[in-house]
């Protein structure tokens, strides 16, 4: 990455007013293509598990598994087209159970795909889940915690030549103004792998360095506690405001300039760009979600508001938000207003279901496919929630 480094400048101004700123081996088990029973097994034309078997084409049952073509397991073995690890193992294109689950297309337990579906191209479980017990897709969709998954949109930087990009402080020209940012490149960066891009915005009394280091107001770790949980599957950027203050619409050209540079010079999954922020950084995050929902896959503002701006556009956008019930800096009613704006944009109903993994969070029902809305209220003041890292990463990594 051929970008001039600059010294970082901290911004320490205190918040005077926020209200005016508007993805293990391949799937072949021991018996290979002809199983224990040969072509004419003990049972009939179709067995216990339906069309596909436990180890896939070359698994324990294979094409003619324990019962063969007409054996105990039907046309094939117990599971799907691929084995335990899918086409390329635990982190490959397909997950623990491969394309189909343990029961196959019409087996005793399953549907077309499995339960988990947490991986993706490099994720833990791949496109489909472990057991084939569910419906068309797994619980977490086609992507997972291990990195960008199927359906990635590699940027031009995935074919760029040059040395390994470096983490650090950089400058960029945005509409004639020199702007700063900090970027963190994953260890073992692979230029051929499209990474998620997560841009974080600091609050007014903080700066990009505090976000990158994981200091106040979120001592849970760098980038609001998300970066340590990402397992090297994302590129993180801490944006820096001018004079500590985000001016929303005026900062959008700066954000677009950064994204354009990253797409050209780094291997970015253009379909998985995310924004998050706290306080004034949340307001900037919301402004981006309102104006550029076609650029971002999801946003996660903490303790933000819509004050000072109009949320333009109608494009649905996955939304995760949080707010302290005792916030006296930005009243929680403001956060609820933002929540409702995106809930209606995503065509969710007002019905909620408690999040099974995080107390205080609810998931809205009936939202547009792939555009969920999660809302979290916690007993606290003007601060990120104590579970910001796990909560936001869980939300982002499902895509």
N, C-alpha and C positions, 0 to 999 in steps of 0.2 A: 504494500500500500504506500503509495508515494505521496505522502501528505506531510506538510511541514508541521513539526511539533511546536508547541508554544508552552510557556510556563503557565501554570494554572493560577487563576486569580480567585481568591475566595470572596464571597460576598456575605457579609454578616449583618446586614441591616435587619432590625427587628420589624415584626409585622405591625404596621400602624393601622392599615385598613385593608381588608380583603374585599369589602363589599363594593368597592368602586372598580374592581378589575374583572372586567368582564371576560411412547422402538425399539447346546445347543446345537446340536448337530443337525445335519440335513435330515429330512423326514423319511429315512429308510431303515426299518427295523430288521431283525435277524433273518427271517425266512426268505426275503426277496420277493421276486415276482410270482413264484409258485409256492403256496403255503403248505401246511402240514397235511392237508387232506387231499390235495390233487384236484383234478377237474370235477370229480363227482363226490362231493362231501356227503355228510350224513343227512342233511336236511333237504329242504325244497328249494324252489327258485328264488325265494327271498327269505332272508333270515331275520335275526333279532334286530340287527342294526340298520337295515335299509340299504341304500345304494352305495355308501362309501364306508371305508374301514378305519380302524384305529391308527394304522401307520401309513395310510395313503397308498399310492400306486405301488410302492415297493416295501410296504410295512409288513407287520406280522401276518396280516391276512392278505394284503396286496390285491392284485387283480383277481387271484383265485386263492383266497386266504384259507383259514382253518377249514372251511367247508367248501372251498372252491366256488365255481360258478353257481352251483346250486347248494352250497353248504349251509352251515348254521348261520352264517352271517350274510347270506344273500350273495349278490353279485360281487361284492368285495368285502373287506374286513370291517372292523368295528368303527373305524373313523372315516376321515374325509380324504380328499384328494391328496393332501400332503400330510407329513408326519408331525411328530411332537413339536418340531421347531419350524415348520413351514418350509418354504423354498430355500431359505438361507439361514436357518437356525432361529435361536430365541429372539434375535433382533432383526430378523429378515423381513421379507415382504409379507409373509404370513406368520401368524402367531403360534402359540403353543399347540393348537389343534389344527392349524392349516386352514385351507379354504372353507372346509365344513367341520362341524362339531362331531362329538362322539357318536351321535345317532345318525348322522348323515342326512340326506335330503328328506327321507321319510322314516327315519329311525324312531326308536321309542321315545326319545327325549327332545329331539331338536328340530330346529328350523334350518333356514339357510345358513345362518352364521352363529357364532358362539356368544358366550356370555360376556367376555371381557373386552376384547378388541382394543387393547390399550397401547399397542405398539406402533405399527407403521413400518416404513422402510428400515428404520433403525430402532424401532421401539421394542418394548418388552414382549408384546403379544402379537403385533402385526395387524393386518387388515381385519382378520376375524378372530374370534375368541377361543377360549380353551376347551369348551365342552360342546358347543353346538346346541346349547339348550334354549337359546333365545329366539328372537325374531330375525328380521332382516339384518340388523346390525347389532353390535355388542353395546354394553353399557356406556362405554366411553367413546364410541364412534370409531372412526378409522385411524385416528392418531393417538399417540400416547406419550408417556413421560420420557421416552428415550430420544425424541427428536422428531423432525419433520417426517410426515408419513406419506402414504399414497396420495396422489393428487397434488403433489408439490409443484410450484411454479418457479423453477430455478431462474435466477437473475443472470444478466450478462456476465457478472463477475465469476460465475461458476466455470466459465471457459477462459477467463483472463489468465495471463501468464505473469510471472514475477515471483518475488520472495514471499515468505509468510508474513501476513500483516501483523502489526504489533499493537498491543494495548497501550493506552496512554492518552495524553491531552493533545487535542488538535484544534485548528481553526478552520473556518470555512467562510467564504463570502456568501452572504445572503442579501440580495438586493442592494449591493454596494456597502453593506455593513459587515465588518469582521466579527464573526461569532465564534464561541468556544464550545467544546463538548469533550467528554471523556468516554472512551470506548473500551470495553473489555472483551477480548477475543478468547474463545474457549481454548484450553490447552489441547494440543493435538489437532488443531484446526485442519480440516480437510477441505480443500478448495473445490472438490467435486460433490460435497454434501451441502444441500440447501438448508441453512439454519434459520430458526425463528429469529426475528429481530424484535427486541423489546426496548422501547424508549421510555425512560423514567424522568419525571419532572419534579423538582424540589419545591418545597414550600417557600414562602417569602422570607422567612428568617433563617433559611438554610441555603445550601448551594449544591452544585454538581458533585463536589468532592465529598460532601457528607453522604450523598446518595451512594456514590461509588464505594466509599469506605464502610458504609453501614453504621454510621453514627446516629446521633439524635436526628430526627425524633423516632427512629426505628432501630433500636439496638439489636434487633433479631438477626441482622446481617446485611450485607451489601444489597442494594436495590430492593429495599423494603423486605429483606429476608428471602427474596425469590431466587436470586442468583445461586446461592449454595445448594438449592434443591433442584436446579435445572440439569445437573449432570453433564454439563458441557454441550447441551443441545441448543443453546441460544447465544446470540451475540447481544450484549447489553450496552446501552448508551445512556449516559447521564447528561441530559441537556442542561445548558446554563443560560439563565435569563440575563437580560441587560439590566444592570442596576438592581438586581434581585427581584425585579417585578416582571411577571408575565403579562403581556398585553393582548393575549388571545389571538385575534385575527392578524395582528401585526407580526406575531411570531410564527404563523403558519408557513410563510415563505422560507423561514429558517429551517423548520422541520422538514419541509419538502426538499430543500437543498441537501440536507443530510441524507435523506432516504434515497435521493437520486445518486449521490456519491456512493453509498453503500451498495446499491444495486449494481453499479458499474464496476466496483472494485472488490467486492466481497461476494461470496456465494450465499445469497439470501433467498429464502422461500417467500416470494412476493405475495403469496396467499396467506401468510402467517406473520403479519406485522402487528404489533401490539403497543398500546400506550397505557401508562399508569402514572399516578401522581398523588400527592398529598396537599391539601389546603389550596394555596394558590396554584400549585402544580396540578391539583385535581381540577381546578377551574380550566386550566390550559388543556388538560386531557379531555374534558367535556367539550370544549370548543372544537377540538380536533374530531371528536366523535360526531358532533353535530354537522360540521362542515365537510368532513372527508371520510364518511363511513365506507366509501368504496375503496379506501386505501388500507384501513385497519380491519383486522379480523375480530378484535374485541378490545374493550377498554376497561380499566379498573380505577375509577377515581375514589379517593378516600377523603371524606369530609369536604366535599365540594359544593358548588352551587351554580345556578344559571344566572345569577345576578349580573346585570350589566351587559347581557347579550341575549340574542334570540337564537334558539336552536333551530337552525335552518335545515332543509333537506328532509327526505322521508325514507331513505334507505335504511333497512333494519341493520342493527349492529349488536352483537353479543355484549352484554353489560353485566359487570360485577361492581357493586358499590357498597360502601360501608360508612357508618357515621356513629359517633358517640352520643348517647342519649343526654349527656350533661354538657354538651358543647355550647359554650357561651360566645365563641368567636364567630362561628357560622352555625346558626341554629339548625337542628336536625330537620326542621320543616323544609329547609332549602334542599337538603339532600334527598328528602322524599319526593320533592318536586322533580328533581332530575331523574330519579328512579321511575316515576310515573311517565315522564316524557319518553323514555326509552321503552318502557313496558308497552305503551300504546303504539309506539313506532313499530315494535316487534309483534304487535297484534296478540299480546298475552292477555289472558283473562285476569280478573282480580283474585282468583283462587291461588292460594299458596300451599306448598308442602314443605314441612321442616326439612332442612338439609340434614341428611343422616350422618354427615361427617363433621359438621360444625354447629355447635349450639349457638343460637341467636341468628342464624342465617336461614332464609327461606328461598325456595325456588318457585318462580311463577309458572303457572300451567298454561298450556295452549299456545305457547309462543311459536313463531315461525320456525320451521326446521333449521337447526343449526344456529339459531339466534336466541339462546336462553338469557334469562334475566335472573340474577341472584342478588338478594339484598341482605345485608348484615347490619344489625344494630347491636351495640355493646355498651356496657356500663363504663363509660369513660368520658373524657373531655375532648378537647381539640387535639386529636392524636390519631395515628394509624392504629388499627385494632391489633391486639397482641398476636393474632394469628394471620397477620397480613401476608407473610411469606407462604405458608401452607395453603391459605385460602385462595390467594390470587394465582399461585402456581397450579393448583389443582384445576382451577377454572381455565386458565390459558392452555394447559397441557392436554386438555380434552380435544383440542382442535388440531 
